[in-house]
Amino acid sequence: MSAPAINVRAGDAGRRSELHRAALSQALAGFAARPVATALTLAVLALALALPLSVAMAVRNLEGLGAGLAAARDLNVYLEPGIDADAVEAARARVEALPGVAGVTLRTPDEGLARLAELPGASDLLAGLEDNPLPHVVVAHAEAGLDPPALRALAAQLEALPGVDLVHHDLAWRDRFEALLAAARRLLALLAAITGAGAMLVVAQTTWAEVTRRREEIAIIQTLGGSRAYIRRPFLYAGAMLGAGAAAGALGLVGIGWLALVEPIATLAASYDSDASLRGPGAMALALTGLLGPMLGWSGAFVASTRELARGDRR
């Protein structure tokens, strides 16, 4: 680290700008002097940051699936078999009159049989039936503002209505899915904290090794009156650039993974007659990665360089 003959405590903006340019040049020269070590450090940091970003992409796709489940708020009310048309209409009116029901759709046994016939292999099985065994179904569309406890209460009210044989809903599945989603979010936060701490430690170790290697040079600068800020500045630039490069590498890795998976996922969804597609990480996750990368690198370099300079003062 060749120190320019500049008073590091100078107050004018031009002199400070020159100091920062010199520190940036020293950091870049350090990278150029050790390209293999720099590349390996960047690779390790990029892989570490790519892990929580990949989990964030998975959580985002799970949330999209959960939104689709939450939108499916229908409760299927199966009426007793064999009831006449008047009883069916009366049951439909009772279901529609309940608080929390935004509307109803009546499905006749013939419509239900036609739906079953569309399933693969069902047509041959249904061809042998003499009579239609399916009941009338009243599909109750719940109001959008109902939470799971209110939906359960509504299902209990529906089951108690005259002429109702069975009420089917997916509330238990939604509860399990929400629990899975909560666990995934907790895992994401944990991975982000662990990998962030790991990235800081990697940069701190790299900075510590560089400070140790240049200990004699730093001692000479201190003897000539160089401040801690002046000595530390190139290491901080190096740490921030390592973090920024790692963030860019992580974004690139996740982007490559998304490109590799988007077509197979779309093909799989199409085989189930779905238009679902793989979504990439959200804008918030991308922005946080781009912001936290340099911050973590700067913090790791700051901790390591400050600690080593303090040790040098004691010696």
C-alpha positions in Angstrom: 0.0 0.0 0.0 1.9 3.0 -1.3 0.7 6.0 0.7 0.4 9.3 -1.2 2.0 12.3 0.4 -1.4 13.8 1.5 -2.4 15.1 4.9 -5.2 12.7 5.7 -6.8 15.2 8.1 -7.2 17.8 5.4 -10.6 19.4 5.4 -11.2 20.5 1.9 -13.5 18.4 -0.4 -11.0 18.1 -3.2 -8.3 16.7 -1.0 -10.8 14.2 0.5 -12.0 13.2 -2.9 -8.4 12.5 -3.9 -8.0 10.4 -0.8 -11.0 8.2 -1.7 -9.8 7.8 -5.3 -6.4 6.7 -4.0 -8.0 4.2 -1.6 -10.2 2.8 -4.4 -7.2 2.4 -6.6 -5.3 0.6 -3.9 -8.2 -1.8 -3.4 -8.4 -2.5 -7.1 -4.6 -3.0 -7.3 -4.9 -5.5 -4.4 -7.5 -7.5 -6.3 -5.4 -7.4 -9.5 -2.3 -8.7 -7.6 -4.3 -11.8 -6.3 -6.8 -12.6 -9.0 -7.2 -16.3 -8.1 -7.7 -15.6 -4.3 -10.2 -12.8 -5.2 -12.1 -15.0 -7.6 -12.4 -17.8 -5.0 -13.5 -15.4 -2.3 -16.2 -13.9 -4.7 -17.4 -17.5 -5.6 -17.8 -18.5 -1.9 -19.6 -15.2 -1.1 -21.9 -15.5 -4.2 -22.9 -19.1 -3.3 -23.6 -18.0 0.2 -25.9 -15.2 -0.8 -27.5 -17.2 -3.6 -28.9 -19.7 -1.0 -31.3 -17.4 0.8 -32.2 -15.7 -2.5 -33.2 -19.2 -3.9 -35.3 -19.9 -0.8 -36.9 -16.5 -1.2 -37.9 -17.4 -4.8 -39.3 -20.7 -3.5 -41.3 -18.9 -0.8 -42.6 -16.4 -3.3 -43.9 -19.3 -5.5 -45.4 -20.9 -2.5 -47.2 -17.7 -1.6 -48.6 -17.5 -5.1 -49.9 -21.0 -4.7 -51.3 -20.1 -1.3 -53.1 -17.1 -2.8 -54.8 -19.4 -5.2 -55.9 -21.6 -2.4 -57.2 -18.7 -0.4 -59.2 -17.5 -3.4 -60.9 -20.9 -3.5 -63.4 -20.1 -0.7 -66.2 -22.3 -2.0 -68.0 -24.8 0.3 -69.7 -27.8 -1.5 -73.0 -28.6 0.2 -74.2 -32.1 -0.9 -77.9 -32.5 -0.6 -79.6 -35.7 0.5 -80.0 -38.2 -2.4 -83.4 -38.6 -4.0 -85.0 -35.3 -2.9 -87.5 -33.7 -5.3 -87.0 -30.4 -7.1 -89.0 -28.3 -4.6 -86.8 -29.6 -1.7 -83.7 -28.8 -3.8 -84.8 -25.3 -4.4 -85.7 -24.8 -0.7 -82.3 -26.0 0.4 -80.6 -23.7 -2.2 -82.6 -20.7 -0.8 -81.7 -21.6 2.8 -78.0 -21.8 1.9 -78.1 -18.5 0.1 -79.8 -16.8 3.0 -77.1 -17.6 5.5 -74.9 -14.7 6.7 -71.4 -15.0 5.1 -72.6 -16.5 1.8 -72.0 -14.2 -1.1 -73.8 -16.4 -3.6 -74.6 -20.0 -4.6 -74.3 -22.2 -7.6 -76.5 -25.3 -8.0 -75.0 -28.3 -9.7 -77.4 -31.0 -10.8 -76.5 -34.7 -10.8 -76.3 -34.7 -14.6 -73.7 -31.9 -14.4 -71.7 -33.8 -11.8 -71.8 -36.9 -13.9 -70.5 -35.0 -16.9 -67.6 -33.6 -14.8 -66.7 -37.1 -13.8 -66.8 -38.3 -17.3 -64.1 -35.8 -18.2 -61.6 -37.5 -15.9 -59.2 -40.0 -17.5 -60.5 -43.5 -17.4 -63.9 -42.6 -15.8 -66.0 -42.8 -19.0 -65.7 -46.7 -19.1 -66.6 -47.0 -15.5 -69.6 -44.7 -15.7 -70.9 -46.4 -18.8 -72.0 -49.4 -16.7 -74.2 -47.3 -14.4 -77.9 -47.7 -14.9 -78.9 -44.7 -12.7 -77.1 -41.5 -11.7 -76.0 -41.9 -8.1 -74.8 -38.4 -7.6 -76.8 -35.9 -5.5 -77.5 -32.2 -6.1 -74.7 -29.9 -4.9 -75.1 -26.4 -3.8 -71.8 -24.5 -4.0 -71.8 -21.8 -1.4 -69.4 -18.9 -2.3 -68.2 -17.4 1.0 -67.7 -13.7 1.4 -64.1 -12.5 0.9 -63.7 -11.1 4.4 -64.3 -14.3 6.2 -61.4 -15.7 8.2 -60.8 -19.5 8.8 -62.8 -19.6 12.1 -65.7 -17.8 10.4 -65.6 -20.2 7.5 -65.7 -23.2 9.9 -68.7 -21.7 11.7 -70.4 -21.2 8.3 -69.7 -24.9 7.4 -71.2 -26.0 10.7 -74.3 -23.9 10.0 -74.6 -25.4 6.5 -74.3 -29.0 7.9 -77.2 -28.2 10.3 -79.6 -27.2 7.5 -82.5 -29.5 6.6 -81.9 -31.5 3.4 -78.1 -31.3 3.7 -76.2 -34.6 3.7 -72.6 -33.4 3.7 -70.5 -30.2 3.6 -67.0 -30.4 2.1 -64.4 -27.7 2.3 -60.6 -27.4 2.2 -60.0 -25.5 5.5 -57.8 -28.2 7.0 -55.6 -28.2 3.9 -55.3 -24.4 4.0 -54.3 -24.5 7.6 -51.6 -27.1 6.9 -50.4 -25.0 3.9 -50.3 -21.8 6.0 -48.2 -23.7 8.6 -45.8 -24.9 5.9 -45.6 -21.3 4.5 -44.8 -19.9 8.0 -42.1 -22.5 8.4 -40.6 -21.6 5.0 -40.6 -17.9 5.9 -38.9 -18.7 9.2 -36.3 -20.9 7.4 -35.7 -18.0 5.0 -35.0 -15.6 7.8 -32.7 -18.1 9.5 -30.8 -18.7 6.3 -30.5 -15.0 5.6 -29.0 -14.4 9.1 -26.6 -17.3 8.9 -25.4 -16.6 5.4 -25.1 -12.9 6.1 -23.0 -13.6 9.2 -20.9 -16.1 7.1 -20.3 -13.5 4.4 -19.2 -11.0 7.0 -16.8 -13.5 8.5 -15.3 -14.4 5.1 -14.7 -10.7 4.3 -13.3 -10.2 7.8 -10.9 -13.1 7.4 -9.8 -11.9 4.0 -9.2 -8.3 5.4 -7.5 -9.6 8.5 -5.0 -11.6 6.3 -4.4 -8.5 4.2 -3.8 -6.3 7.2 -1.5 -8.9 8.7 0.5 -9.1 5.4 1.0 -5.3 5.3 1.5 -4.8 9.0 5.0 -3.3 8.6 3.8 -1.0 5.9 0.9 0.1 8.1 3.2 0.7 11.1 5.4 3.0 8.9 2.3 5.0 7.8 1.2 5.4 11.4 4.7 6.6 12.3 4.4 9.2 9.6 1.1 10.4 11.1 -1.5 8.5 9.0 -4.8 8.2 10.8 -6.8 5.1 11.3 -9.4 6.3 8.8 -6.7 6.7 6.2 -5.2 3.3 6.7 -8.6 1.6 7.0 -10.2 3.2 3.9 -8.7 0.9 1.2 -9.8 -2.2 3.1 -13.3 -0.8 3.4 -13.5 -0.2 -0.3 -12.2 -3.7 -0.9 -14.8 -5.2 1.4 -17.6 -3.3 -0.1 -16.5 -4.3 -3.6 -16.3 -7.9 -2.6 -19.8 -7.7 -1.2 -21.1 -6.0 -4.3 -19.5 -8.5 -6.6 -20.9 -11.4 -4.5 -24.4 -9.9 -4.7 -24.1 -9.6 -8.5 -22.8 -13.2 -8.6 -25.7 -14.4 -6.4 -28.2 -12.7 -8.6 -26.6 -14.2 -11.7 -26.7 -17.7 -10.2 -30.3 -17.5 -9.2 -31.2 -16.0 -12.6 -29.5 -19.0 -14.4 -31.4 -21.4 -12.1 -34.7 -19.6 -12.9 -34.0 -19.9 -16.6 -33.2 -23.6 -16.3 -36.4 -24.3 -14.4 -39.0 -22.0 -15.9 -39.7 -24.1 -19.0 -39.9 -27.5 -17.3 -42.2 -26.0 -14.6 -44.5 -24.5 -17.3 -44.6 -27.8 -19.1 -45.5 -29.6 -15.9 -48.2 -27.0 -15.1 -49.7 -27.4 -18.7 -50.0 -31.1 -18.2 -52.4 -30.4 -15.3 -54.3 -27.8 -17.4 -52.8 -24.9 -15.3 -51.3 -21.7 -16.5 -49.0 -21.5 -13.4 -45.5 -20.3 -14.1 -42.3 -20.1 -12.0 -41.8 -16.7 -10.6 -38.4 -15.3 -9.9 -37.4 -13.6 -6.6 -39.4 -10.5 -5.8 -38.2 -7.0 -6.2 -37.7 -6.7 -2.4 -35.5 -9.7 -2.3 -33.4 -8.5 -5.3 -33.1 -5.0 -3.8 -32.1 -6.4 -0.4 -29.5 -8.6 -1.9 -28.0 -5.8 -3.9 -28.0 -3.5 -0.9 -26.9 -6.0 1.8 -24.0 -7.4 -0.2 -21.8 -4.3 -0.1 -23.0 -3.5 3.5 -21.9 -6.9 4.7 -18.6 -6.7 2.9 -18.0 -3.2 4.3 -18.9 -4.3 7.8 -16.7 -7.4 7.8 -13.7 -5.3 6.5 -14.4 -2.6 9.2 -14.5 -5.0 12.1 -11.3 -6.8 11.0 -9.3 -3.7 10.1 -10.3 -1.9 13.3 -9.5 -4.8 15.5 -6.1 -5.3 13.9 -5.3 -1.6 14.1 -6.2 -1.6 17.7 -3.9 -4.6 18.3 -1.1 -2.8 16.5 -1.6 0.3 18.8 -1.2 -2.0 21.8 2.0 -3.5 20.5 
